[in-house]
Amino acid sequence: MRRLISITVLLMLLAGLWLPSVSAAQSEGEAVDVIVLSEGPTDALAAHIQALGGTVRYQYRNAPVIAASVPADKLGDVAAFAGVVDVQKDRIVQLTDTLDEGKNDQNPLSYVAEDTAGVDVEAVDPVTIDPNELPEGYANFLYTGAINTWEDTTAGDGTIVAVVDTGTVPNTCIGHAVIGAPGYPDGYNASGDGIPATSTSNHWHGTHVGGVIASACALDFSTNPSHPIYQAQASHLGWPVDFLPIYGQAPEAQLYPVKVFPASGAGVPTSVILDGLDHVLTLKKDGLLDVDVINMSLGGPTGWDGRDAYDRFMEELADADILVVTSAGNEGPIPNSVGSPATSFGAVSVGALDYAPSSRTFYEYIGLAVWPGAAGQGLVMRPTSETRVVNFSSRGPLSDGRFGPEIAALGHWTFHEGPNGELRWAGGTSFSAPTVAGGAALLNAWWEGQGSETDPTILENVLLGGANPDVVAPTWQGINDQGYGTLDVPASLDRLVTGDWALDPAQKSGELQASILGKPVRKKVQTWESDQITLGPSEPFNAVFEIGQWTSKVTIEVYDIVAPDNSAYAYWPNALEVHVQSAKRTAYPHPVERYWYPYFYGETFQIEIEDGPWTSPFGLEANQPMEPGLMKLSLIGDYSNEAPVSFKVRIIRENFRERLHKKNRIANGVIKMADSTLVPVEIPDGTTTATFDLTWHRDWSKFPTSDVDMVIFDPLFALASVEGATGSAPERAMIEAPTAGTWYVLISGYEVHKPDNYDLYLTLEGESESGHPGKGRGR
């Protein structure tokens, strides 16, 4: 739905084109925002777009790509221009972390430490620290072994990492690292909000990311040894009262802020992200700033893994000797949930790990400061010491059969200083990505110290080849959970130094396959039942099953649920985490995403999924068509569980759906990328409900998937419904009590990478129902 602003503008333009009642003034300048990929130079293409009445917003200097606002009726002319290989809508991109949400509305994935009076934050020279004198565990630079390479890698000195994010503020911990460039002393602001990339007004996300890479500071509690932060770590980490380090992987690396999100942290069009990447390429190619690594903790869904606009820039960045590291996404534990640009061929995608010392420290703090009087939460909510892939970390396989993510690192309860000196714990793959980017900075510093130019292929190969597949416990060692394994900087450095640069290909993953129920059989009820399933914390169970053209209803019953009731003393008591995703792939949000506490809610629950409403004990969860493809159910022990949770599952698939009747088909044809078709439809008096169904061939059961939109206007050409402009395939929109007259349906090829066949159906209900729809035709 985030793209509907552009779609609405497109519709307004078409209103001016097709209806004489809409004046030319109303349609003048109305356009839809697109990204156009070309085979070569784009000057002629830019001139062509302008001649068509469009506006070129970005003519990227370093890739044959243009972002433009194009009159809707001219999109086909743009797509047909010589050299154009693809036209894509300008998707909204989000930070990969849902920062204000988490386990529930009251418990987000980020916490600011309360009342830090008496806590001194002091900058520290990391080269003065003897790794042999440090306590065991906790710090991310110890998990990865980074500190053991600092002497050989000069702690990253000489490497520049561009942080493509919300801006990066030079606070106490990273003030030594944040740099500008000629003409850009405060970094680059692509967001257009007018606030410099280094301003303390910016969202904290990019500063936290920068801290993960290059922080070099410590906390001194000498004047306040009873502070909850110090007490929380004392029993789990053992740092002295006058020295609790907050170090990044490469504390001597430099950070160049590339601000692409506004100060609010809100999503932005893809074209803005590309402008940030283009800026980095310009600095590099013009010899103004030798950027070596880019960190991108952002992403979203895609219908064609590895072939969207990002990938063209990834090629250019690699050619410019820049390594790109990106977060895998936070849509786990559902399989096939890695988002773009982590699906790119040219970026290192990173999943998130949960290390016991970090989690215990945070939970201990919760019991001391947030839920006073509940000391001991560290061992209550993290009783076992194994390293895990955290629940939310997106999993493979990718839609084209590649595995993903490629590597994993700490991404749960990282602890760093914010833009205004605040201290914060945060979780998400946004913070596992910069852990790997920091590791890459160390390797690159050694490499450049030998007189060599950054080689992203070699860096990627040694990062992945040096990854340790055995750090996480066996439950999480699958290649679609952790990729090659956990970041191990010393092992990667050894490969780099010894010339062991070749990467042994990992096992092939293959496309996601159904695991239960078999093929849907028309007019049959098919049932699958499990034995008792017992899951420890963060242990997942996945059931994948096919939804066919006949599937009318799916009922998921989870019963005999048993989890010890520890709610009297656990801040987050034992729970079963429940996720259900339709046939949608990559980083789409899940229609059902709940926590089930059996001692509060009961020992059983049921989710009913129909061709329309999805309901659970919590009420209506979603309303969308039944989508052909693979439906995914993921049940997982909550990551803060003290004890295992057990249950049984029954899945009932009913296959009594009737095909849409041909007599109700009012339009059909072939649609290509950027095509727009307006269908006038007569709706008679007395109609109580008009249901529009738009289907096409390449739905979520196919790869690549077409994304075709349907938006409806009433007889006055007022916008009546955008229900059919989502990521669903097929799309549906229902109009209650429609006014009699000529309605208009706009069908738009939002992303159609290969020509597709569409059909538009209209079903009328009411006193005037005659068994056949209003007439219409595509134009």
N, C-alpha and C positions, 0 to 999 in steps of 0.2 A: 504493500500500500504506500510505501514511501515514495514511489515514483509517480504518484497520481497527480502531483502538481503539473508535471510536464504533460501527462496524458490529458488533463483537463484543458490545458492550453491548446493542445492539438485539436481537441473536440470543438473548442470555441472557433478555431480557424475553419474547421469543416462546416460549422454552422453558417459562417459567412459565405462559404463556397456554394452550399447546396440550398440554402433557404433564402428566398428574396426578402423575408421579413427581417433578416439580420443585415445591418448596414456594413458597407465596406470599412467604415471607420472602426467598427467593433473588431473586425478581423485583421486590420492592418497591423503588421509587426508580430502577430501571434505565431509562435513557433514551438517546436519540440527540440529538446537538447539531445544531441547524439555525439558519439565518438566514431570517427571515420578512419579506418585503417587502409593505408595505400601501399602499393608495391614500391614506390619510388618517391622522388621529390613531390612536394605538396603545393607548390606555388600555383600551378594550373588548377588544382582542385580547390584551393582557397578562392581563387578568382571565380571559379564556376559556382561555388556556394554563394558568393556575394552577388553574382549576376542573377541568381535565382531568388534573391531577396533575403538570403540568410545572413547571419552574423558569425564570423569566425571568432570564437572566444579564446581559443588557444591554438596557435599553429606551432606545435612543439618543434623545437630546433633540432633535437637529437634523435628523433624517431619519426618515421613517415606516418604520423598520426595527427589528426585535426579534431578538436572539440568545437562544435558549432551549434548555433540555434538555427534551425532550418524550417521554413514554412512546411507545414505538415503535408501539403499536397505535392511538395517537391522532393520528398524523401526518396521516392523511386528514381528521380533524375540524379540524385546524388549517388545512390547505390549503383546506377548503371554507368557512371562516369569511368572513363578509361583508367585503369590502374587500381580502382577501389576493390579491395578484397573483402571488406566486411563493414557493416554499419551497425553499431551497438548503441542502445540507449544508455544514457549517462546515469548509471546506478548510484544510489546513495550507499556510502561506505560508513561502517560503524567501527568504533573501537571494539576489539574482540571480547572485551570483558563487560558484562552487564554489571557495572560498578555499583549501582544502587540497589541491586537485588542479590539474592544469594539463597541461603537455606530457607528463608521465608522473608516476609516484608520487614521484619524487625532485625534481620541478621544479614546484612550485605556482605559482599566479598572484600570489603575494605573497612578498617577500623583505625581511627585516629586515637592515639594515646591521650588519655584525659589528664589534665593538670600536670604539666611537666616542669612546674616551678622547682628550682634547685637542681635541675638536670642540665649539666653543661655539655654542649656539643662542640667538640674541638677538632679542627683540621689536623690530620696526622700525615707524616711522610711515611708511606708504606714500606719503603726500602729499609726503614730502621727496625722493622719487626723481624724477630727471629722465629721462623715457623716451628722450630723445635720446642719453643717455650709456650706455644699456644695450647689452650685446652682442646679437648676433642670435640668434634661435631659442630652443629648449628650453622656456622657461617658458610654461605654459598661458595666462597673462595676456597673453603676447605673441602666441601663435598666434591668439587670438581678437580681438586688438586692444583688449582691455579696458582696458589701461593708458592708451591714447590717449583714453579717455572719462572717466578718473577726475576730471579737473578739472571737467568739465561735470556729472558725476553724483555728485560728492562721494564717489567710490569706494564708492557704495552706502549711504552714511550715511542713516539714516531708514527703511531697508527691513529688515523682519524675515522671516527664512526659518526655517520649522519643519522640522527635520531628523527625519523619521520613520524611525527606524533602531534602532541598538543602544545609544543614548545618545551624548552628545557631551561630551568631557572638555575643560575649559578649560586646555589645556596652554600652553606658552610661545607657540606660534604663533597660537592662537585664543582665548587667555585674555581678550583685550580684547572678543571678539565674543559669547561665550556669556552668555546672560541667563536670568533666571527670569521668573515672572509672579506677580501677587498670589495668595498662597496656595500657589504652586509655585516656591519659590526655586531649586530644583535641576531645574526642568523637570518633565516628567510621565513616570511609569513605569506603562505599561499592562501590562507583561509579568507582573507579580505575583511577581517573584523577590525583592522586598524590597531591591534594591540601587539606590540613587539613579541617575538618568539621567546625572549628572555624575561618578560614581565611576570611579576609575582601574581598578576591577575589571572594567569592562565590556569586551566584545569591541571590538577596535580599529576595526571597519568604520565605525561612525557618526562617530567622531572623524576618520578619514581623509576621509570625505565632507564633514564640516564644514570641513576644511582646504582642500579643493578650492574651496569657496565663499568663505571669508573669511580664510584664513591671511595673516599679516603678520609674517614673521620672516626671519632670514637666518643662514647658517652662516659662522663665522669659523674659518679653518684656520691662522691666523697662527702658532700654536704647534705645528702639526703639518701642514706643507704637503705632506708625502709621503703623507697619508692617502688610501686608495683612492677615497673619494668625491670628494675634490678632484681627484685625478689622473684619475679617470674622465671628469670633465666638462671638464677643462682643454683638451684638444685638439678637443672637439666644441662646447663652449659658450663658453668663454673668460671665465668670470666671474673676477674678481680673488680672490686668496687670502683676503682679509679680508671678502669679501661675495659669498655665493652665496644669492640670494633664494629663499625659499619663500613665494610669494604665491598667494592665491586670486584669483578673478575680481573679487570685490567686498570688499576687505579692511576696509572700514568698515561693512559690513552686520552685522546682529546675528543670532545663531543661537539658536533656542529648541529645546532637546532634547525630543523626544517618543520615549521609549524603548518600543518595541513588541516587541523581541526580548530574550530573557534574556541574562545576561552571557556565556553559552556561545556565543551566536550561533545557537542551535538554532531550527528553525522553530516557528511559533505558528499557532493558528487564525486564520482571517480575521476573526473577531469581535473579536479583540484589536487588529488593525490598525484596524478601524473605530472602536474605542473611542478610539484615538489621534486619528483624524480628527475624531471627535465632540468630543473635548476642545478641539481647535484651534478648531472652530466655536463652541463655548461661549465661549471666551476672546474671540473676535472679536465675537460678537453682544452679549456683556455689556459690551463696552468695556473689558475688562481687558488685552488685548494685541492690538495691531493687526497680526496676521500678514498678510503680503502674498503670500508664496510658500511652497509646500510641496515638499520634495524627498522622493521615494519610490524608493529604490534597492532594490527588492524585486519579487517577482512569481512567477508560476507558470502552469500550463496552464489552459485554459478550453475548454469545448465550444460556447460561444456568445459570440463576440467582441463586446464592447461592450454586453453586456446582463446582466452579473453584478452582485453586490451593490456592488462598487466604484462602478459607474456612477451609482447613486442618490446616493452621497455626492459624486461629482464634480459633479453638478448643484447640490447644496447649496453646495458650496465656491465654485463659480463665482458663484452668487447672492450669496454673502457677500464677493465681490470678492477671492477668493484664487485665484492661479494654481497649478496642480499640474504638476510636472515629474517624469517617471518613467523608469526605465531600460527599454530594449527587451527585454533578456534576453541570455543568453549561449549560445543554442542554434544559432548560425550555424555554417557558412555554409548550412545547410539552409534552403530557402525555406519560407515560411509557418510561421515559428518565433517570432514575436513573442509574448510572454506578457502576461498580465493583471497589473496594471491598465494596461499600455501599450496594450492594445487598446481602452481606454475612449475614448469620443467626447470627453470633457472634460479629458483630460490631454495634455501635450506629451510624446511618446515620443522617446527619444534613443538613437541607435546610437553605436558606439565607433570612433574613428580611431586609427591608428598613425602618429605623426610621427617622422621619422628622428632628429632630435636627441635626443629623449627615449629612444628605443630604443637608440641608439648609446651613450648615456651609461650606461644600465643594463648593456648587454652588456659594455662596457668594465670596469665594476665587477666583473662576474662573472669576467673574466679576471685581474683584479688581486687579488681577495679570496676568491672562491669556488673558482676553479681557478687557483691561483697559477702564475705563469710563462707565462701565456697572454695577455699583453698584445696589444692590437689586435683584441679580439673585436668592438668596435663596428663596424668596417668589414668584418669577416668575416661577421657575422650580420645586418648591415644595410648592404650595400654601395651600394644605390641610395637616392636622396634623396626620391623621390616620397612623397606622403602617401597612405595607404591606409585602406580600411575593414578593420579587423582581423578575422581569421578567425572568432572566436567571436561576433562581433556578430550578433544575430538579424536575420533578413531577412523582408521581406514576400513576397507580399501577405498581408493578413489574410484570414481565412476568408470574410469577407463581401465581399471584393473591394476594400476600401480598401488604399491603399499604407501602408507602414510600414517602418522608423521614420520620423518626420517631420523630424528634424534630426540632425546628427551632431557630435561633438566628441571631443577627446582622451579615450581610455579605456584606454590601454595604457602601463604603466609610469609612472603618476603617482607623485610623490614628495612625501611629507608626514610630519609628526611624529605619533606615536601617543599613546595615553593616558598612557604612562609615560615619555615623552621619547624613545622609540625612533624611528628613522628608517626608513621603509619605502617600497619600490616596490610598486605594486599595479596589477593590470589587471582590467578588466571594465566593462560598461556601468554598473555602480554608480557609476563615477567620471566617466563622460561626462555622466550626468544632472545632477550638481551643477555641472558646468561651465556647462551651460545655465541652471540655476537661479541661479547667480551672475551670469550675463549678464542674466537677467531682473531680478535685484535692482538692478543698475546702471540699467537702463531705468526701473524703477519709482521709483528715487530721483529721477531727473530729473523724471518725471511728477508725483510728489507735491510736488516743489519748485516746480511751477507752480500748486500749490493744488488739484490734482485728486486724487480717490480712486482707488486701484488699480482698473484695468479689465483683468481677465484676458483678455478677448477681444482688446483692442487689443494687449496685451503679446504674446500668442501670435501675432497677425497680423504684428507687426513683427519678431519673432524669426524666424519662418519666411520672411517676405517678404525679410528682409535676408540670409538665409543664402546663402552663396556656393557654387554648384554646381560650380565649377571648381577648387576647392582640391585635391580628390583627383584622381588620375590617371584617364584615361578608363575604365579597367577597372572602376572602382568608382562611376561616376557614375549608375548606374541608380537610379530613384526608390525601388525596394525595397531598395537598399543604403544610401543616405544621405538619403532623403527630399528635402526642398527643397535640402539642401546643408549646408555647414559653418557653424557659428556664427560670425557676423561682427558683433561688438558695435557698431563704429562705423557700419556700414551700417544696422543696426537702429535705432540712435539717430537717425540722419539721417531715417529714415522717421517715427519718432515725433515729432521736432521739426517736420518739414515738414507733418505731417498726412496723410502717405501711409499710411493705416491699413488700407486695403482689401487683402485678400489675393487675388491671382489664383489661381483654383483650379488645382491641379497636374493633370497628365495623369491620366486614370483608369487604374487598375492592372488591375482585373478579377481574378477568382478564379484561383487556380493551375490550370494546364492541363497535361495530359500533353504531353511533348515528343518521345517516341519510342514505337515499337512498335505504336501504334494500339490498337484495342479487342481485349480477349482473345477468342479464338475457341475454343469448346469442342472438346476432343479434338485440339488442335493445339499444336505447339511453335513458338513465335515467337522469332526471334533478331534482335538488333540489334547491329551492330559499328561501331565508330568508326574513323576514320582516326587517324593519330598525333596525340596531343594534347600540347602543351607548355605548361606553366604556370610562370610566375615566382612569386616569393614572394607569398603571399596572393591569387593569382589562382585563382578557383574554376571548376570545371566541374560543372554540374548535369544530371542525367538524371532526368526525372520520368515515371513510367509507371503505367498503371492495373492494379490488382489487382481481378479480378472474382470472381464466385461460383464460377467453374470453376477458378480458378488454384490449382494444387497445389504448384508449386515455382518458385522464381526462383534462378538461378545467375548470380552476378556474377563475371566473370573480368577481372582487370586484369593485363596482360602486357606484355612488352617494356619493362619499367620501367627507365629510365635516370636516374640522378642521380649526379653526381660524388661520389666518396668523399672527403670532407674531414674525416672523423672524427679524423684525427691532430692537427688543430689547431683544430677548431671545437667549442666547448662543446656546442652543439646542432647536430649535422651535418645535411646536406641530407636531407629526408624528404618523403614524400607523406602528407598527412593524409586519412584516410578516414572518411566518415560515411554511415551508412545509417539511414533512418527509415522506419517502416511508414506506414500511412495516417494515423496520428495527426498532429494539427495543433498549432499554438502551441508552448508551451515544454516539451513532454515530453522527457525525456532520450532520447538516441539508443541503440538496441540495439547498434549497432556504432559505435565511436568509437576509431580506432586511428591510430598513426603507422607508416608502412612505410619501412624503410631498406633499399633493394634490395641494397646491398653487404654487408649482414649477413643479410638474410632471403631473398634471391633475387630474380629478375627477374619473378616472377609470383606471384599469389595468387588464391584463389578463396573467395567467400562463398556458402554455400548456405542458402537461406531456404525452409523447408518450413512446412506447416501444423502448427507445433509448434516444433521446434528450429531455431535460427539458428546456424550453425557457420562458423568461419573458421580459418586456420592457428593461431590462438591458442586454439582449443577452442570450447566451447559459449559463445555470446555472449548468447543469450536463448532463452526457450521460451514461445511465445505463439501463439494462433491466427493464421491468415492473415486479415488485415483488409481488407475491400473498401475501395477508395478509391485514393488516389495514393501510391505508394511513391516515396521520394526517395533518390537517390544523389548525394552531393557529394564530389568529389575536389578538393583544394586544395593548392597549394604551401605548405609550412610557413612561418610568418611570419618565421622566423629563417634561412631558406635563403640560402645564398650564391649559388646557381646555380639555373637552371630544372630542372624534373623533367619527363620525357616518358614517355608510356605509351600503350597502346591499351586499349579496353574492349570486352568482349562481354557482353551481357545476354541470357540465355535464359529465357523465360517458358513454363512448361508448364501446360497447362489440362486436366488429367485428373481433377480433383477431382469426386467424386460428391456430390450433395446428401445431407444427412442424411435418412434414410428416415422416412417418416411413421409407420411402425409403431413407431419408437423415440421418437416424441413423447409425452411424458407430461403435459405441461401447456402451455396457451397462453391468451392473453387480452390485454386492454388494460391498460396500466400508465400511471399518471400520476405527476406529481411527488409524492414522499413516500409513494407506495403501498408496502406490504409484503405479500408473498404467501408463505405457507408451504406447501410441497408435500411430503407424505409419500410415500416411495418404498420399495417392497419390493425387497430385494436377496436373491436365493436363495443357499443354501449352495453352495459350490464355485466361486463367482465369483472370478476372479483379478484382473480389472481392471474398474472401473466408471468410464466416461467420461461426464461431464455437459457438455453444450453448451447455452449460452444465447445465442439470437440475437434480434435485434429489427430493426425497419425502419430507424430513423434511426441507422445506424452512421456510421463516419468518411467514408463517401462522400456523406453528407448534411450540410446545415447548417440549423439547429443540430443538434448531435449529442447523442443521449441517452446517458447513462452509467448503465447498469443493473448492479447487483452481484448476485453469486451466492455464497453462503456455505453450507457443507455441515456437517451434524452427524450423528454416528453414532447408533445406536439408544439410547444412554444420554444423548443430547443433549450429548455432549462435542464441542467444536469440532474438526472433522476436516480442513477445508480452507478456505483463503482464496485459493486460486489463481484463483478466479473473481471476485475483488473488486479488480480493477485498472482501468486506464483503457482496456483493450482492448475492441474491439467487432468480433466477439462475444467472449464469455468462455468459458473452458473450465477444468474441474477434473477431475483423474484420481485415483481412489482405488485403491491397490494392495491386494490381498488384503482386501477389505472384509468385516467381520463380517456374517453373515446376519442379516436382520431389517429393521425399518422405519427407514429413514434419513430425514433432513429437509433440504430445500433451501429456503433463504430467498432470495427474489428481492426486491430492494429498488430502488425508483426513486430512484437517487442524484441524478441531475439529468435530469429529463424535462420539457423546456420546452414540449413539445407532446405530447398523448397518443400513446402508441406501442403497437405490437403485439409481443408477445414469444412465443417458443416455447422450451420446455425439452425437450431430448432426453437420453435415457439409453441408452448402448450398453454391453452386458455381454459380457465375455469369460470363458471358463473352461469347466469340465466341464459346468456346468448350463445353458450358453447354449442358449436355445430359440428364438432369432430374434425375440423380442419382450421388451420391458423390463418391469420391475416397474410396477405400476399406481400412478398418483398423480393428484392433482387440486389445483388452486389453492384456497386458502381465504382 
